[in-house]
């Protein structure tokens, strides 16, 4: 069976829920002390924000060299949108705006 996001695969929802519930018990001030608001993403400096914004292409996407893991025969020299990069950048921008 294919394993891309359109199919059911094993999940770590149980551990995610436990972490979420644990974070709910903490006062907001304790989450902010680490500078990450509990997300694991460090607080962004203005230099980080400028770098993130400058890294977007004309369509507003962060492209990088890579390949699609689950598509056999996919081009390996193309640009992809990495979910990891997208999530990290969007989290840093969101945290910066919420400060």
Secondary structure by P-SEA (a helix, b strand, c coil): cccccccccccaaaaaaaaaaaaaaccccccccccccccccccccaaaaaaaaaaccccccbbbbbbcccccccccccccccaaaaaaaaaaaaaaaac
